[in-house]
Amino acid sequence: MKDGVGAMDPSAVIAKKKLSEQFFKKGIMIGLLSGVTYGLYSALLTFGMTKGVWSDWYGPNTAGLSAFAIAYLLGALGSAVNDICSAIWAMINAAVKGKFGDFIRCLNTTPGRMMILAALAGGPVANTAYVIGLQMAGSIVTPISALCPAIGAILGRVLFKQEISKRVTIGIIICVIASFLIGSTSIGSDAPDGMFLGLCIAFFAALGWGFEGCIAGYGTSMIDSEIGITIRQATSGLANLFILVPIFGKISGSVKLSFDLAGQAFTSGPAMIWFALSGLCAFVSFMTWYKGNSMCGTALGMACNGTYSFWGPFFCWIILGIFGGIDGWSLPPIAWISAILMMFGILVIAVNPIDLFRKKEVS
């Protein structure tokens, strides 16, 4: 190295590279946490929908509710209660950090409106489809919903003319194969009623989240991620509660029915304890997802978050099957293998796995 003003101390360069490597690894850990907490949110939400007044609605007598109301109205209501709880946690976080005013101001900006649009796709559409799928088919729908990165890549090609490389194509094929293997478990004669329909509905969750990812990428590049999360969760919760739930109530026979059920849901203490926890995990999952993306890159952050395709079934098995003693939450070996295969496919879509090893060598 030459002497002079522009010369750099070799020890400083080494220290900088070491800090960059530590920052990158921390980003990966935070991204992985988002996948773990999303899987935990799935299990806690589903467990909450077996407690309190929900046990009457889903019980043998069904509390006089129609089959449509049980399948769709209650699914939308469960998603609404969770997202409202998650939005409250997000607003508390914003208030504690002095960002609540920024949240209000951002609502009427272009990035804020983009986040609202993304939330409408990912909230009333995807979140509700995910919850309905969980109720109909169990935790096996989680890997199906994790197809969202693959769908996001395809939508990016269709909507924004983004190129799909050979690596991404291979990753999409891996994910499709994994989805087929998971779907094959619903073909057998011993598959529970409604499993195939639940898997199909879960695909709409992946479609909604893939569309949300395409839109939200613009909004979150221009505003604070914690503000973006607060906008997203608040929009999703309010849209579910005041738009989607009444629509399903009208289809079920009465809009008043939807508000009566919502009032009972929010005042059911035994269930709300679990909804508060699921809402907290949902908020932490989104918050760590955005933060992890900013530290290790969106592609790798997306792959880390996509590990919920494994953690979802795992925590449902632990919390509902073992802790709750509820039958039907164990998964066949092919489902576990497919979930892990799905995780690998998501990783291939997001980043070249070989680059992960090269990263250490370059750093």
Phi, psi and chi 1 to 4 in degrees:
 res  aa     phi    psi   chi1   chi2   chi3   chi4
   1 MET       -  136.4 -177.4  175.7  -66.4      -
   2 LYS   -76.6  149.1  -64.2 -179.6 -180.0  179.4
   3 ASP   -78.5  157.1  -65.6  -28.4      -      -
   4 GLY   138.6 -173.3      -      -      -      -
   5 VAL   -65.3  -38.4  177.3      -      -      -
   6 GLY   -82.7   -0.8      -      -      -      -
   7 ALA   -68.0  145.3      -      -      -      -
   8 MET  -120.0  140.2  -65.1 -177.2   63.4      -
   9 ASP   -69.1  123.6 -174.0   -9.7      -      -
  10 PRO   -55.5  -36.4  -25.7   34.8      -      -
  11 SER   -64.9  -33.5   61.0      -      -      -
  12 ALA   -68.6  -39.0      -      -      -      -
  13 VAL   -63.8  -43.5  174.9      -      -      -
  14 ILE   -62.8  -42.9  -64.9  174.1      -      -
  15 ALA   -63.3  -40.0      -      -      -      -
  16 LYS   -65.3  -43.0 -177.0  178.9 -178.8  -60.7
  17 LYS   -63.8  -37.1  -71.1 -176.2  176.9 -179.5
  18 LYS   -66.3  -40.9 -174.7  175.4 -178.6 -179.7
  19 LEU   -65.1  -39.7  -73.7  173.9      -      -
  20 SER   -64.0  -41.1  -62.4      -      -      -
  21 GLU   -65.0  -42.7 -177.5  178.3   -7.7      -
  22 GLN   -63.7  -39.5  -68.4  174.3  -13.2      -
  23 PHE   -63.5  -42.5 -173.4   78.4      -      -
  24 PHE   -63.7  -46.6  177.7   80.1      -      -
  25 LYS   -65.2  -37.7  -70.3 -179.3  177.6  178.9
  26 LYS   -63.7  -38.2 -175.6  178.1  179.5 -179.6
  27 GLY   -62.0  -39.7      -      -      -      -
  28 ILE   -64.1  -43.7  -67.9  177.5      -      -
  29 MET   -62.5  -41.4  -63.6  -55.9  -63.2      -
  30 ILE   -66.4  -40.1  -68.5  174.8      -      -
  31 GLY   -62.8  -40.2      -      -      -      -
  32 LEU   -64.7  -35.8  -69.4  172.1      -      -
  33 LEU   -61.2  -34.7  177.0   61.2      -      -
  34 SER   -63.8  -37.3   71.2      -      -      -
  35 GLY   -69.2  -40.4      -      -      -      -
  36 VAL   -63.5  -47.5  173.6      -      -      -
  37 THR   -69.3  -28.1   49.9      -      -      -
  38 TYR   -70.1  -39.6 -159.9   91.7      -      -
  39 GLY   -63.4  -38.8      -      -      -      -
  40 LEU   -67.5  -40.1 -170.9   56.6      -      -
  41 TYR   -58.8  -42.8  135.2   71.9      -      -
  42 SER   -59.4  -43.8  -57.0      -      -      -
  43 ALA   -70.4  -43.2      -      -      -      -
  44 LEU   -65.8  -40.0  -68.6  170.5      -      -
  45 LEU   -62.1  -47.4  168.1   63.5      -      -
  46 THR   -64.6  -37.6  -51.8      -      -      -
  47 PHE   -67.5  -39.6 -167.8   60.0      -      -
  48 GLY   -60.3  -31.7      -      -      -      -
  49 MET   -81.2   13.4  -65.8  176.9   71.6      -
  50 THR  -115.7    1.0   66.4      -      -      -
  51 LYS  -110.6  162.6  -60.7  -63.6 -179.0 -178.8
  52 GLY    56.5 -135.4      -      -      -      -
  53 VAL   -66.3  -23.5   69.7      -      -      -
  54 TRP   -63.5  -32.9  -63.0   86.9      -      -
  55 SER   -66.4  -29.2   63.2      -      -      -
  56 ASP   -73.1  -42.7  -63.4  -30.4      -      -
  57 TRP   -64.9  -39.7  -65.6  -23.1      -      -
  58 TYR   -94.3    3.2  -75.6  112.1      -      -
  59 GLY   -75.8 -177.8      -      -      -      -
  60 PRO   -58.4  -35.5  -22.6   33.1      -      -
  61 ASN   -88.9  -11.8  -61.6  -36.7      -      -
  62 THR    55.1   13.8   67.8      -      -      -
  63 ALA    52.8   30.0      -      -      -      -
  64 GLY    76.5   10.8      -      -      -      -
  65 LEU   -84.2  148.2  -62.8  174.6      -      -
  66 SER   -74.3  165.8   66.0      -      -      -
  67 ALA   -62.0  -38.4      -      -      -      -
  68 PHE   -64.0  -43.9  179.3   88.6      -      -
  69 ALA   -63.1  -39.8      -      -      -      -
  70 ILE   -66.9  -42.6  -66.7  172.6      -      -
  71 ALA   -75.4  -42.0      -      -      -      -
  72 TYR  -113.5  -45.1  -61.0   98.4      -      -
  73 LEU   -63.7  -45.8  175.0   56.2      -      -
  74 LEU   -67.4  -35.0  -65.9 -175.1      -      -
  75 GLY   -63.4  -44.6      -      -      -      -
  76 ALA   -65.6  -38.0      -      -      -      -
  77 LEU   -66.9  -40.8 -179.2   57.3      -      -
  78 GLY   -62.0  -41.3      -      -      -      -
  79 SER   -64.9  -39.4  178.8      -      -      -
  80 ALA   -64.8  -45.1      -      -      -      -
  81 VAL   -62.5  -43.8  174.6      -      -      -
  82 ASN   -62.2  -45.6  174.1   83.3      -      -
  83 ASP   -69.6  -32.9  -73.1   -2.2      -      -
  84 ILE   -64.5  -44.4  -71.6  -68.6      -      -
  85 CYS   -61.9  -42.0  -69.0      -      -      -
  86 SER   -63.9  -40.3 -177.1      -      -      -
  87 ALA   -64.3  -37.6      -      -      -      -
  88 ILE   -63.6  -42.9  -68.2  173.0      -      -
  89 TRP   -61.7  -41.4  -75.2  112.9      -      -
  90 ALA   -64.4  -40.2      -      -      -      -
  91 MET   -69.6  -37.0  -69.8 -179.1 -177.0      -
  92 ILE   -62.0  -44.6  -68.8  173.5      -      -
  93 ASN   -60.8  -43.4  176.3   72.2      -      -
  94 ALA   -64.6  -40.3      -      -      -      -
  95 ALA   -66.8  -42.7      -      -      -      -
  96 VAL   -62.9  -36.5  169.4      -      -      -
  97 LYS   -90.9    7.8  -64.9 -173.9  176.4 -179.2
  98 GLY    71.4   26.1      -      -      -      -
  99 LYS  -110.0    4.8  -61.7 -179.6  179.6 -179.9
 100 PHE   -65.1  -38.5 -168.9   80.1      -      -
 101 GLY   -62.0  -39.6      -      -      -      -
 102 ASP   -63.5  -37.2  -64.7  -28.1      -      -
 103 PHE   -60.1  -45.7  156.9   64.7      -      -
 104 ILE   -64.1  -44.2  -60.9  -62.7      -      -
 105 ARG   -66.8  -33.8  -74.4 -171.7  -69.8  -87.9
 106 CYS   -73.3  -17.2  -79.0      -      -      -
 107 LEU   -60.1  -33.8  -70.2  173.3      -      -
 108 ASN  -104.0   28.8 -164.3   33.6      -      -
 109 THR  -110.1  164.8   64.0      -      -      -
 110 THR   -60.3  -48.2  -61.4      -      -      -
 111 PRO   -61.6  -36.7  -22.5   33.8      -      -
 112 GLY   -64.0  -42.5      -      -      -      -
 113 ARG   -67.1  -33.4  -71.6 -169.2  -71.0  -90.2
 114 MET   -64.5  -39.4  -67.1  -64.4  -69.8      -
 115 MET   -66.4  -36.8  -74.6  -57.2  -58.3      -
 116 ILE   -64.1  -43.2  -69.4  173.6      -      -
 117 LEU   -62.2  -43.1  179.2   60.8      -      -
 118 ALA   -62.8  -40.3      -      -      -      -
 119 ALA   -65.0  -35.2      -      -      -      -
 120 LEU   -65.9  -33.8  -69.2  174.5      -      -
 121 ALA   -75.9  -41.2      -      -      -      -
 122 GLY   -85.7  -20.3      -      -      -      -
 123 GLY   -91.7  -82.5      -      -      -      -
 124 PRO   -56.7  -33.5  -25.6   34.9      -      -
 125 VAL   -85.2  -64.9  176.1      -      -      -
 126 ALA   -73.0  -50.3      -      -      -      -
 127 ASN   -59.5  -43.1  -78.3   18.9      -      -
 128 THR   -67.0  -41.7  -61.4      -      -      -
 129 ALA   -61.0  -37.6      -      -      -      -
 130 TYR   -64.4  -45.9 -178.8   57.7      -      -
 131 VAL   -66.1  -43.1  174.2      -      -      -
 132 ILE   -61.7  -42.4  -68.1  173.7      -      -
 133 GLY   -61.7  -41.1      -      -      -      -
 134 LEU   -60.6  -41.6  -80.8  171.4      -      -
 135 GLN   -69.0  -33.4  -62.8  -57.7  -48.5      -
 136 MET   -86.4  -37.5  -63.4 -176.3   68.6      -
 137 ALA  -122.3   -8.1      -      -      -      -
 138 GLY    86.6 -168.1      -      -      -      -
 139 SER   -68.6   -8.5   60.4      -      -      -
 140 ILE   -66.2  -17.3 -159.9  170.2      -      -
 141 VAL   -75.2  -17.2  -53.2      -      -      -
 142 THR   -60.2  -48.3  -55.3      -      -      -
 143 PRO   -62.6  -31.8  -24.2   35.6      -      -
 144 ILE   -63.9  -45.1  -63.2  -65.0      -      -
 145 SER   -65.2  -24.8   69.8      -      -      -
 146 ALA   -75.0    5.6      -      -      -      -
 147 LEU   -72.0   -4.8  -82.6  168.5      -      -
 148 CYS   -55.7  -37.6   51.2      -      -      -
 149 PRO   -62.1  -39.2  -24.1   35.6      -      -
 150 ALA   -65.8  -43.3      -      -      -      -
 151 ILE   -66.5  -37.7  -67.6  175.8      -      -
 152 GLY   -60.5  -40.3      -      -      -      -
 153 ALA   -64.9  -40.3      -      -      -      -
 154 ILE   -68.4  -43.5  -64.1  173.2      -      -
 155 LEU   -64.2  -35.7  -72.4  175.4      -      -
 156 GLY   -61.7  -36.2      -      -      -      -
 157 ARG   -68.4  -43.3  170.2   62.2  176.7  170.1
 158 VAL   -72.6  -46.1  174.3      -      -      -
 159 LEU   -83.8  -39.3  -61.8  176.6      -      -
 160 PHE  -117.3    9.5  -54.9  116.8      -      -
 161 LYS    57.9   31.3  -51.6  -57.7 -179.4 -176.9
 162 GLN   -77.4  138.2  -63.8  174.6  -10.6      -
 163 GLU   -70.7  144.2  -66.0  -66.2  -28.6      -
 164 ILE  -109.9  112.6  -62.0  180.0      -      -
 165 SER   -74.4  170.2   64.9      -      -      -
 166 LYS   -61.5  -38.8  -67.8 -178.7  179.2  179.5
 167 ARG   -61.4  -46.0  171.8  178.3   55.6   79.5
 168 VAL   -63.6  -39.4  172.6      -      -      -
 169 THR   -60.9  -43.4  -58.8      -      -      -
 170 ILE   -61.6  -43.4  -67.3  172.9      -      -
 171 GLY   -61.3  -40.5      -      -      -      -
 172 ILE   -64.2  -41.5  -68.1  174.3      -      -
 173 ILE   -62.4  -42.1  -67.6  173.6      -      -
 174 ILE   -60.1  -44.0  -67.5  173.7      -      -
 175 CYS   -64.4  -40.3  -71.6      -      -      -
 176 VAL   -64.4  -42.2  170.4      -      -      -
 177 ILE   -61.6  -43.9  -67.4  173.9      -      -
 178 ALA   -62.0  -41.0      -      -      -      -
 179 SER   -63.6  -40.1  -61.2      -      -      -
 180 PHE   -62.7  -43.1  175.1   79.2      -      -
 181 LEU   -62.8  -40.9  -67.4  174.9      -      -
 182 ILE   -65.7  -43.9  -66.6  170.3      -      -
 183 GLY   -64.1  -26.9      -      -      -      -
 184 SER   -65.0  -21.9   67.7      -      -      -
 185 THR   -71.2  -14.9   61.2      -      -      -
 186 SER   -94.1    0.0   66.3      -      -      -
 187 ILE   -89.0  -28.7  -60.9  175.9      -      -
 188 GLY   -62.7  159.5      -      -      -      -
 189 SER   -67.5  -21.1   58.3      -      -      -
 190 ASP   -90.6    3.7   57.3  -17.7      -      -
 191 ALA   -71.5  138.5      -      -      -      -
 192 PRO   -65.7  154.3   24.0  -33.2      -      -
 193 ASP   -61.3  136.7  -65.1  -23.3      -      -
 194 GLY    87.7   -1.7      -      -      -      -
 195 MET   -65.7  -45.3  175.7  175.8  -80.3      -
 196 PHE   -63.4  -42.6 -179.3   73.7      -      -
 197 LEU   -63.9  -39.0  178.9   58.7      -      -
 198 GLY   -61.7  -39.3      -      -      -      -
 199 LEU   -67.0  -38.2  -68.8  174.7      -      -
 200 CYS   -65.6  -40.9  -67.1      -      -      -
 201 ILE   -65.7  -36.6  -67.9  174.1      -      -
 202 ALA   -63.0  -29.4      -      -      -      -
 203 PHE   -64.2  -34.4  177.8   77.8      -      -
 204 PHE   -66.6  -29.9  -79.2   96.9      -      -
 205 ALA   -64.2  -45.0      -      -      -      -
 206 ALA   -62.4  -38.5      -      -      -      -
 207 LEU   -64.4  -44.3 -175.5   63.4      -      -
 208 GLY   -65.2  -42.7      -      -      -      -
 209 TRP   -69.8  -34.3  -78.0  -31.7      -      -
 210 GLY   -64.3  -41.1      -      -      -      -
 211 PHE   -66.7  -40.2 -175.2   71.2      -      -
 212 GLU   -60.7  -42.4  176.5 -172.1    9.5      -
 213 GLY   -61.4  -37.2      -      -      -      -
 214 CYS   -64.2  -40.2  -69.3      -      -      -
 215 ILE   -79.8  -44.7  -59.9  174.8      -      -
 216 ALA   -66.7  -24.0      -      -      -      -
 217 GLY   -57.3  -35.8      -      -      -      -
 218 TYR   -71.0  -47.1  169.8   78.0      -      -
 219 GLY   -63.7  -43.5      -      -      -      -
 220 THR   -74.7  -11.6   54.2      -      -      -
 221 SER   -80.8   -9.2   66.4      -      -      -
 222 MET  -119.8  -11.0  -60.1 -178.4   66.6      -
 223 ILE  -131.7  160.9   58.2  177.6      -      -
 224 ASP   -56.6  134.4 -176.9  -80.3      -      -
 225 SER   -61.2  -36.9   60.5      -      -      -
 226 GLU   -68.7  -32.9  -67.6 -176.3   -8.9      -
 227 ILE   -68.3  -43.7  -60.1  -59.9      -      -
 228 GLY   -59.6  -41.1      -      -      -      -
 229 ILE   -65.0  -41.2  -67.6  166.3      -      -
 230 THR   -63.0  -43.3  -54.1      -      -      -
 231 ILE   -61.8  -43.6  -66.2  174.9      -      -
 232 ARG   -63.0  -50.1 -165.7  -91.5 -177.1 -159.4
 233 GLN   -68.4  -40.4  -61.1  -59.3   80.3      -
 234 ALA   -64.4  -44.2      -      -      -      -
 235 THR   -62.8  -45.4  -58.7      -      -      -
 236 SER   -62.6  -46.3  178.4      -      -      -
 237 GLY   -64.1  -46.7      -      -      -      -
 238 LEU   -68.3  -39.7  -66.8  174.5      -      -
 239 ALA   -66.1  -39.7      -      -      -      -
 240 ASN   -62.5  -47.1  -91.5  -46.7      -      -
 241 LEU   -72.6  -39.4 -174.8   60.3      -      -
 242 PHE  -106.3   -4.6  -66.4  107.0      -      -
 243 ILE  -120.3  -61.0  -61.6  177.4      -      -
 244 LEU   -70.9  -45.8 -165.7   60.7      -      -
 245 VAL   -60.6  -46.6  170.2      -      -      -
 246 PRO   -61.8  -35.0  -27.1   37.2      -      -
 247 ILE   -62.1  -47.4  -70.7  175.0      -      -
 248 PHE   -65.5  -33.0  -77.8  148.4      -      -
 249 GLY   -64.0  -41.8      -      -      -      -
 250 LYS   -62.6  -43.1  178.8   64.5  175.0  178.4
 251 ILE   -64.3  -34.4  -63.3  174.5      -      -
 252 SER   -75.3  -11.5  -60.4      -      -      -
 253 GLY   128.7  -19.6      -      -      -      -
 254 SER  -163.7  128.8  170.7      -      -      -
 255 VAL   -66.7  -34.9  174.6      -      -      -
 256 LYS   -58.9  -34.8 -177.2  177.5 -178.2  -62.6
 257 LEU   -58.1  -42.0  171.7   65.2      -      -
 258 SER   -64.1  -40.6   63.5      -      -      -
 259 PHE   -73.8  -32.5  -71.3  106.2      -      -
 260 ASP   -63.9  -44.3  -71.5  -18.2      -      -
 261 LEU   -65.8  -38.9  -66.1  178.3      -      -
 262 ALA   -62.9  -42.3      -      -      -      -
 263 GLY   -61.2  -41.6      -      -      -      -
 264 GLN   -67.2  -37.5  -64.7  176.7   52.5      -
 265 ALA   -65.5  -45.5      -      -      -      -
 266 PHE   -73.0  -14.7  -81.7  104.0      -      -
 267 THR  -107.8    7.9   55.2      -      -      -
 268 SER   -88.8   94.7  179.2      -      -      -
 269 GLY   -54.5  -49.3      -      -      -      -
 270 PRO   -57.9  -32.2  -25.8   35.7      -      -
 271 ALA   -84.8  -38.5      -      -      -      -
 272 MET   -64.8  -26.2  -76.6  -55.4  -62.7      -
 273 ILE   -58.0  -44.6  -65.5  173.6      -      -
 274 TRP   -76.1  -33.5  -62.8  100.3      -      -
 275 PHE   -66.2  -36.9  -83.5  104.8      -      -
 276 ALA   -62.6  -39.6      -      -      -      -
 277 LEU   -70.8  -40.9  -68.1  174.5      -      -
 278 SER   -66.3  -37.4   70.3      -      -      -
 279 GLY   -64.5  -38.8      -      -      -      -
 280 LEU   -63.7  -44.2  175.1   60.8      -      -
 281 CYS   -66.1  -37.2  -72.2      -      -      -
 282 ALA   -63.8  -42.6      -      -      -      -
 283 PHE   -63.5  -46.2  160.9   65.0      -      -
 284 VAL   -62.6  -38.8  172.2      -      -      -
 285 SER   -61.9  -48.3  179.1      -      -      -
 286 PHE   -66.5  -40.1  -82.2   98.0      -      -
 287 MET   -63.7  -45.5 -178.1  174.8   65.0      -
 288 THR   -72.2  -27.7   50.9      -      -      -
 289 TRP   -64.0  -50.1  177.1   39.9      -      -
 290 TYR   -64.1  -41.5  -72.3  130.9      -      -
 291 LYS   -67.4  -42.8 -173.3  173.6 -177.8  179.4
 292 GLY   -61.8  -39.3      -      -      -      -
 293 ASN   -59.9  -39.7  -72.5   -5.4      -      -
 294 SER   -71.2  -20.1   67.2      -      -      -
 295 MET   -97.6  -35.1  -63.3  177.0   70.3      -
 296 CYS  -120.7    6.1   65.5      -      -      -
 297 GLY    98.1  146.5      -      -      -      -
 298 THR   -61.8  -40.6  -59.5      -      -      -
 299 ALA   -62.0  -52.1      -      -      -      -
 300 LEU   -69.1  -36.7 -173.5   53.6      -      -
 301 GLY   -61.4  -38.8      -      -      -      -
 302 MET   -64.1  -38.8 -178.0  172.9   61.1      -
 303 ALA   -66.9  -40.9      -      -      -      -
 304 CYS   -63.9  -42.5  -68.1      -      -      -
 305 ASN   -65.6  -34.0  175.7  -97.4      -      -
 306 GLY   -65.7   -8.2      -      -      -      -
 307 THR   -67.1   -6.5   56.5      -      -      -
 308 TYR   -64.8  -14.9   81.1   84.7      -      -
 309 SER   -61.5  -23.2   63.8      -      -      -
 310 PHE   -96.4  -45.6  169.4   80.2      -      -
 311 TRP   -67.1  -28.7  -67.6  113.8      -      -
 312 GLY   -60.4  -59.2      -      -      -      -
 313 PRO   -60.0  -34.7  -24.6   34.3      -      -
 314 PHE   -63.4  -50.9  176.0   77.9      -      -
 315 PHE   -70.8  -31.9  -78.0  120.3      -      -
 316 CYS   -63.6  -39.0  -77.0      -      -      -
 317 TRP   -65.6  -43.1  170.3   53.9      -      -
 318 ILE   -69.2  -52.3  -64.8  -65.7      -      -
 319 ILE   -77.2  -46.7  -66.1  177.1      -      -
 320 LEU   -85.7  -42.9  -72.9  103.7      -      -
 321 GLY   -76.4  -51.2      -      -      -      -
 322 ILE   -87.0  -56.8  -62.8  179.2      -      -
 323 PHE   -67.4  -45.9  175.9   75.6      -      -
 324 GLY   -84.0  -15.3      -      -      -      -
 325 GLY    65.8   29.1      -      -      -      -
 326 ILE   -97.0  128.4  -57.7  174.7      -      -
 327 ASP   -71.7  155.0  -66.1  -28.1      -      -
 328 GLY    95.3    5.6      -      -      -      -
 329 TRP  -106.4    4.2  -70.1   98.0      -      -
 330 SER   -83.8  149.1   59.0      -      -      -
 331 LEU  -115.7  145.1  -64.8  177.8      -      -
 332 PRO   -68.3  157.3   25.4  -34.5      -      -
 333 PRO   -54.7  -36.8  -27.5   35.9      -      -
 334 ILE   -62.0  -32.8 -173.8   63.7      -      -
 335 ALA   -69.2  -41.6      -      -      -      -
 336 TRP   -64.5  -44.2  -70.8  108.0      -      -
 337 ILE   -61.6  -42.3  -65.1  172.4      -      -
 338 SER   -66.0  -37.3  -59.0      -      -      -
 339 ALA   -63.2  -42.3      -      -      -      -
 340 ILE   -66.9  -39.3  -64.4  173.8      -      -
 341 LEU   -62.0  -38.9 -179.5   62.1      -      -
 342 MET   -61.6  -42.8  179.0   78.1   74.4      -
 343 MET   -58.0  -42.4  -70.3  169.0   56.4      -
 344 PHE   -66.9  -40.2  178.2   71.8      -      -
 345 GLY   -61.7  -41.0      -      -      -      -
 346 ILE   -62.6  -41.3  -66.7  169.5      -      -
 347 LEU   -61.8  -41.9  176.5   63.2      -      -
 348 VAL   -65.2  -38.3  172.0      -      -      -
 349 ILE   -63.3  -43.1  -68.9  173.0      -      -
 350 ALA   -76.1  -40.9      -      -      -      -
 351 VAL  -157.2  151.0   64.6      -      -      -
 352 ASN   -69.6  115.4 -172.4  -18.6      -      -
 353 PRO   -54.1  -31.4  -24.8   34.3      -      -
 354 ILE   -64.0  -32.0  -61.7  176.8      -      -
 355 ASP   -65.1  -25.0  -70.7  -18.6      -      -
 356 LEU   -65.1  -34.9  -63.3  178.0      -      -
 357 PHE   -79.4  -35.6  -62.2   97.2      -      -
 358 ARG   -66.3  -30.0  -69.0  176.1  178.1  169.5
 359 LYS   -57.4  -41.9  178.8   74.3  179.6  178.7
 360 LYS   -68.1  -37.3 -174.9  173.7 -178.3 -179.8
 361 GLU   -68.1  -43.4  -65.9  175.3    3.3      -
 362 VAL   -66.2  -41.2  173.2      -      -      -
 363 SER   -66.3      -  -59.7      -      -      -
